Amino acid sequence: MTTLLRARRLLTEQGWRDDHQLRIDNGTIVAIEPIPVGITARDAELLCPAYIDIHVHGGDGVDVMDDDPTALDRLAMHKAREGVGAWLPTTVTAPLADIERALRRIAQRYFHGGPGASVLGSYLEGPYFTPLNKGAHPPELFRELDSAELDRLIAVSQNTLRVVALAAEKPATLDTIRHLKSRDIRVMLGHSAASYEETMQAFDAGADGLVHCFNGMTGLHHRNPGMVGAGLTDKRAWLELIADGHHVHPAVMNISCTCAGPRIVLITDAMRAAGMPDGNYSICGHPVTLHHGIVRTASGGLAGSALTLDAAVRNLVNNVGVAAADAIHMASLHPAKMLGLDKQLGSLAVGKRAHIIALNPQLLLHNVWSDGQALSL
């Protein structure tokens, strides 16, 4: 069955195309072509690739760690409502048995599918961190790196584990990075007190980038560049960015996009309070409070976010001055490249899956298509 979607402007990797249409067959884009003369109807002002959120803990009142068979379906629909076509459910530091149960649920959702945004696999955030810069993670549950243990987690995930986050200064870090890379797993560095030199050694060993850059790591100082300095200057490093204006000041977001624009990956780091009213919630088993869009622990620290990915794109455009095409790529093409999935996802191109969003000129979401099928939001 062939579907045509027509737009006043259509975003490709090469930039905007005016008055173009997508031809979709069996969930795949088969042509991008000018709209024939005389056809005035348009399905969208802007047609763009659907967003990809690689770092999501929860939303709509549920959490990836919830032992509830419906939680991932509910969360997938929540993500679709913000223009996300695909995502990585992300675990937190918890007892190993709880992490294993979460990985099994994610694998089941990956293989069997379901409503809303597609699950691409899992992201393991914790327990391989260090107490300094721990964020909301409980340090009493941190563990040392063990390749055999990680192999067990990979097996439990049925080889759907895509990303492992770890602290760069831990013993056995470099050997563990090499081992994970040999298993085709991305390695991100975070919740860590690593030095610039330790971070660069981790990049040399194959680490792929920084977990929510600036948050949970050694910051940038002119005589001590830290993890942030390593990430900003090393062109191999992908930098996750929580662009809500709370985790990172807009001026610092500007610096990041100026130094490393082609390597920025917009994430939400959203937790169960995302999309919910102000009130009391929990993350990592600890109470937190959502107030005016900010999630904090009892001690006042940030604890995940209530951000949506479409809002992150608009924040970069409206508050930082990033071009709309670049901001959209940071939420679509860049995460696809980071995961090695850019042959199938991340942009509007012939041969790729038809994960598409329709936006208005203010970048507000109007419609979402998954594999060419319109989603009922």
N, C-alpha and C positions, 0 to 999 in steps of 0.2 A: 504494500500500500504506500503510495507516494503522497507526501504532504508538502505544501508550499507555505513558507512564512516570509512575509514581505515587510520591509522596514524602511523608514525614511533614512536611517543611518544604521550601518551594520559594522561591528568591530571585528577585524581580523588581526592576526599577528603583525601585519604590515600597516595597520591603522584603519581609520574609518572609511567605509565605502557608502556613498550616498545612493539611495533608491536601488537597493539590491535585495535579492531574495535568496533564501535557502531552499534547496530541494532535498527532501529527506526521504529515504527509502529503508524500511525495516530498521528504524532506529539509528541510521547512519546518515551523515551528511554526504550527499552524492554530487552536489553542485552548488556553487555560489555564483550568481549571475545577475546582470542588470534586470530590473523589472521591465517587461515589455512596454513600449510606448502605448499610452491610452488606458492603462490600468491605474486607477487612482486610489483604490482601496489599500490600506496598510494595516498589518497586524500589530505593529509596534512603532513607536517613535525610534527606539534604540533596541536592536537585537545584539546580545552579548553572550559570551560563554557563561554558563552557570558557575557560581563560585564553588571553591573547594576549601573546606575548613579542616585543616590537618590536626587541630588541637582543641578538642571539645570534651569537657567533663560532664556537662548536663545542661538542662534548660526545661522550661515548662513544668517545673516542679519535680522532675526526675533526674537521676544521676546514673552515669554509666556503671557505677559500682552497685546499684540497687539489684538485689536478687529477685528480679521481677521480669518474667518473660515478655511483658508488654512494654517495658521501659524504652528499649532501643527503637521500637516502632514509633512510640510517641515522640521520642527525641528526633527521629528522622523526619517526621512531619513538621516539627518545630523548626528544624534547620531549613527545610524546603521553603517555609514561609518567609525566610530571609534571603532567598535566592541561592541557597546552597544545593548543588546537584549531587555532591559526593563529600564524604567526611570520614575522619578517623575517630571513633570513640576512644577516649583517652582515660587510662586508669590513673589512680593516685597511690601514694604510699599507704600500704595496708598489710595485714598479715598475708603471707604468701598464698594461703588457701583461698582467701577472698579474691586476690588478683587472678588466680587460676580460674576460679568460677567466672569472673568477668571475661577473661579471654575466651573461654568456651562459649559464653553467650554471644560474644561478638563474632566468633567464627561461625556459629550457627546462622546468625543474621546475614553474614557475608555470603554463605553458600546457598541459603534459601531465599534471600531477598525479602522484600516487604514494601510497605508504602513509604512515600517520601524520598528523601535523599539517599543515594546508594552508599552503603558501608564499604569502604575500601580496605578494611583491615583494622588493626589496633595500634595504638601508640602507648608505650609503657613509660609513664612519667613517675619514677620512683619504683623501688625503694633504694636506688643506688646513688644516694646523695650524701652530703656532709652537713653537719649541723649549722655552720655559719651560712647565712642566706638560705635557710630552710623554707622560708615562706610559710604556708599553712600546713606543710607536711610534718607529721609527727616524727621527730628525730629518733625516738626510742625504737622505731621500726625500720630504721635505715639498715642496710645490709652491705657486706663487702661483695665486690664483683667476683663472680664464679662462672666460668664459661659453661660448665656442666649444668649449673642451675639455669642459666639462660637457655641452653639447648632444651631443657625440659619445658620451659615456658614457650619456646618456639613450637615444640611438639604439641603441647596443650592447645596452642592457638591453631593447630592444624596448618602451620606455615602461613598464617595470615598476619602475624606480627610484622609491622612495617617499620616502626621507629622505636628506638630505645634511647631514653634520656639518661645521662649519668654525669657525675661530677668528674672533672678532668684531673683532679689531684689525687684521686683514690689509688691505692696500690693495685697493680695489675690493669690499670686503665688502658695503657697502650696495647697490650696483648689482647684485651677484651675487645677493643675497637677493631683490631685486625680480624679477630674471630667473627664478630658480628658482620663486618663487611664481606667476609668470605661467604656468609649466609645471605647476602644481598639485603641486609637490613641497614636502614639509615641510623646514624648515631648523632644525637644532638647533645650539646653540653649545657648544663645549667644547674641551679640550686647548688652553687659551688663557690669556693673561695680560691679558685685556681688563679695563678699568676698569668701574666701575658705569655711568659716563656712556656709554662705548662700547657696553656691553651694552644699555642702554636705547635707544640709537640703532638698534641692530640689531633690537630688538623693534618699534620704530616703523616700520622698513622692512619688517616682516613675519615676522621670525624667530619660530619657534613655541615655543622653550623651551631647556632646558639638558640636555646630554648628561651622564648619571650625575652628578647634582647633588652638589656638594662635592668630587668627585674630578676632578682635571685642570683646575682653574680657580682664579681668585682667590677667596679665602674671605671670610667675613663679619668685618668689624672695625667697632667702633662709630663710628669716624670715616672709615672707608673701606669702604663696604658691598660693593664688588666685584661679581663676577658672581653670587655666591650671594645677596647682598642684593637685586640686581635681580630675580632669579628668584623669591625668596620674596615680594616685595611687588608685583610686576606681575601682575595677574590674567589677563593674556593668556598667561602662560608655563606650559607644561607642564614638569614636573620629573621626569626619570627618576631613580629611586632604586634602588640596589642594597642591599636590606634583608637582608644576611647578618650584620650585627653587626660586620664587619671593616672594610668600606669606610666605613661611617658608624656612629658610636656610637648606641646606642638612644636616649639622651637627645636627640641631634640629629635622629634620625628622628622623635621626639615633637614637637620644634619644627617640623619640616617639615610633619608631618601637621596640627598645630594651625594653622599659618599658611596652608597651601596644600593641605589635604586633598582638595578637589575637583579639584586639578590634578596630583596625584601619579600617576605611571605606574610601576608596579613592573616592573623589568627584571632579567635575570640577568647580562648581560654575560659569559655563560659562554663558556669556551674548551674546547679539546679534552680537558682533564683532568676536566671535569665528569662525574660518574658513574664515575670510574676510581679505582684505588688510588693511594695516595701514591707519588710517584716523580718522574722527570724528564720534562718535556714541552717544547713550544716554542710561541711565539706571535710573530708578526711576524718570523719567522726567527731569533729569539733563544731561548736555553735558559731555561727557568723550572722551578721546583720546586713540586710540590703537597705540602704537609705539614699534616696536621690540618685539611683543608678550606680552606686559604689558599694561593693561587698567588702566588709572588714571583719577581722577577728575581734575578740574581746579586748585585745591589747592595742587595736587600732591598725594592724597591718592589713594590707590588701590580700584578698583570698579569692583568686579567680576573678571573673568579671560577669557582668550582665549584658555584655556587648553583643550585638548582632553583626554579621559580616557585612551586610549591606550598609549599615551605619558606619562601620570602619572605613569603607570605601568613600562614603560621603564626607567623613571627617577629614580624610587626607585631602580631598578636593577643596572643601570649603574652608578648612582651618589651617592647612599647610600650603595650599597652592599647587598640589600635584595635579598634572593633567589627568582628566577623567580616564583616558585610555590606559595610562600608566597605572593608575590606582586599581582599575579593573583587572589588569594583568597581574598585579600583586596578589589578588584574591582568586586567581583562576590559573593563568599560565604558569606563574612561578611555583605554586604548590605542586602542580602537575609535573613540572620539571624536577623539582626537589625529590619527588617520589619515583621518578623515572617512568611516569605514566603519560608523558606529553605526546606520545604517538596516538593515544586513544582519547585523551581528555585535555581540557585547559584552554582551548581556543576553538573558534569556528573555522574549520578547515575540512576540505574534502577527505573522506575516509575516517573522520573522527566521530565518536558517539555524539548524538544530538542532545547534549545537555545544554539547554539554552534558557536565557532569561530575557524578558522584555522589561525595559526601564523607560520612565519618562525623562524629559530633559533635566530634571532635578535628581536623577538617579534613584528615584523611588520605584520599587518593584511593582509590576503589573501582572506578569504571568511567568510561569515556570514550565518548561518541557523537559521530561526525563526520557531519554532514548526516543525523542520525537513525540512522546505522548504528553498532552497537557495534564498537569497535576491539578486536582481540585483542592485548593488551599482553605 
